[in-house]
Amino acid sequence: MNEAVTVVERVVTDRGELVLRQSGGHFEIVDNGVFLMDTRAGASERLLVREALNLVRPGARVLIGGLGVGFSLAEAAASSVPAEIVVVEIEETLIDWHRHRLAAYSGGALDDARVRIVNEDLLAWLRTTREVFDAICLDIDNGPDWTVFQPNVALYDDAGTALLRDRLAADGVLAVWSASAAPAYAARLEAVIGPVDTHLVEVPRGEPDAVYVARRAAPGNP
């Protein structure tokens, strides 16, 4: 039996229509008619952060690109490793949803003193900031090979990958979420940043999610 779908809120932003709807007790986010994410699972989004935090020291500065339904932020806030968690999210509406309807899924982390929310486009913000992070966890769009918004492609190309590298500490970690395996992107990460580990996470339907974890190579080392 198909679950009834209820529209909770519909907002028109600078990028089009953003819809929060409810189905079977879960929330779903739809952007310009394209289903983006829901609150049903989250294993790969949590893995994204967990694998990155496993490779950094306590007191780390962590950047999360993309708030989503909050699984990544909740994982980071549940850990004692980060001293600061910066979340960059372009949609102000989505941030507002996490102050009430979606607060449980981000673990109420917007009230955590370690958390700073930046309401900007991640690529534009990276180009202007001089902040450096021990870990960057990237969950923007549907990953490198399936972007809903064309401008996000620039985040995953050679220049975007080099920009992310330059915002990492000398031994920093970049973890990237993808809705499917992206071997060409993994090769780019290895060439631009350093050694890459690939984690595949099975999902109920379709290809497994993929999480790529690249560790910045020390200067002069391959």
N, C-alpha and C positions, 0 to 999 in steps of 0.2 A: 504494500500500500504506500502510495506517495505521501510524504509528510506535507502538511499544510504550511505554506510560507506566508509570513506576515511582515509587511514593511514597517519597521520601527521608526526609521527616520530617513528622509531623502533630502540631500543638500547639493546645491549646484556650486562648485568651486571654480577656480580659474582653469582647472584642467578638465572640467566637465561634471558629470553627475556621480555623486558618491552615495551609495545606499547601504544602510544597515538594516538587515532583515533577520528574522528569527524563524527557525525551522527545527522541529523535533527537540526543542529545548536548547538549541545551540544558536549562536549568532553567526551570520555570514556577512561578508563585505563584498559588494559588487561595485566595480568602477566602470562607468560608461557602458554598462551592460555586460561587462566581462567579470566572471567570478574570480576573485583574487584569493580569498582565504576564509577559513571558518575556525570555530573554537573546538572542533571535534577531536583533534589529535595533538599535534605540536611536538612529536618526538624529534623530528629532524631540526626544528628551530631551537629546541633545548640543547640538542647535541652540538649545534653550531657554537653555542656559547660555552658549553661544558668542555669541549675539546680545546678551545682557545685558552680557557682559564687553567686547564691542566698544564699549560706550557709557560705560564707566567708566574712571577713571584707575588707574594702578598703585598698589598699596597699598590697594585697595578691601576693604571688609568685605562679604562675600557671605553671604546666608542662603538655604539650600536647604530648601524645605518638602517632605518626603517623600523617603525614601531609595530606595525601589523596588529595582530590581536593580542600581543603582549607576552607571548611565550618566551621569547629571547630575553626581554627585560626581566621577567619574573625569575628566570634561571640565574641571571647575573646578580640580581638583588638578593637571592637566596644564598649566595656564596659570600664567604668572609674575605675572599681574595681581593675584590676591587675596593680601592679607596675612593674612586670616583667613576661614575658611569654617565657618559654623555650620550643622549639619544637624539639623533637628527631625523626629524620627520617633516615632510613637506606639507602634509594636510593638517591644518589647524582643527578641522572638524574631528579627525581621528583622535587627536590629542584630547579634545574635549570629551569624546566618548569614553576615554580611559579614566576620566575623572568621575564617571558614574556607571554607565551601563557595562563597560568592559573592565572596570577596575579589578574585579576578581581574577581576571585572566592575566593581568600584569602584576598580580600579587600586591595590589595597592602601592606599587613601587613609586608612583609619582609623588608620594609623600615621604619617600626615603631621602634623608639628608644628603646621601651620596649621589643622588640622581639629578642631572640637569637636562632639561628638555630644550632642544633648539628647533624652532619652527622655521626651517629653511630647506631648500633643495640641497641634498647632500653634496652633489658635484660642485655646485656654486660655493658652498660653505668650505669644502676642502681646498678650493682654489684661493680662498682669502685667509683662512686661518693659518696660524703657525703652531698650533697645538700639536703635540706628539703623543702617541698612545702606545702602551705595551701590547694591547690587543685591539684589533678592529674586527667587528663581526658584521658582515654585510648581508642584508636580506632585503634587497630592493627589487621590486617588480617580481618577475618569476624566474630570475636568474639570467645568466649571460646569453643564452640562446633563445629566450622567449620573453621579450620585453613588450609590455602593453603600451608604454610610452616611448616613442622613438628617441627622445633626448637621453634616456637612460642607457642607451647603447654605449655612449661615450664613457660611462663608468667602467665598462668591462674591456675596452680596447687597450692598445698598448699604452697610450698616454694616460688613460684613467687608471690603469694598473700601476704605472710608475708614480702617479700622484698619490695613490694609496700607500705605496711603499715609502714615499717620502714623509708620510705622516706617521710612520711606525718608528718606534725606538730601535736602536741598533740591533737588538735581538728580538724584535717584536714579532707578533703573529697576526696574520690575516686569515680569517675564516669566512668562507663565502657559501651561501645557500643557493641551490639551484633546483628547479622543479624536475630536472632530468640530468643525466650524465652529460657533461660538456668537455670531452677530452681535449679539444683544441684550446679551450680556456685553461684547463689544467696545465697544459704545456706552456701557455703564456705565463701563468703564475710561476712556474718553475724557472723560466728564463729571466723573468723580471724581478722576482722576489727571492725565491730560494726553494728548498726541498718541499714537496707537497705530499700530504697524505690524503687519500680519498676515502670517504665513508658513504656507503649507500644505505638508505633506510627504506624498507619496504612500506608501501602504502596500500590501502584497500583496493584501489583501482589505478591502473596505469603504471607507468615506469616508476622505479624507486626515486625518491628524492636523493640528491647528492649534496654532500658537504665537503668542501675542499679547504684544507688547512695548510697554509704556507708559512714557513718560518723564514724571516729575513736573514739572508746570508751575511756573515761578517764581511766588511770591505776586504777585497783581495782574495776571498774564498769563493769557490764555485757554488 
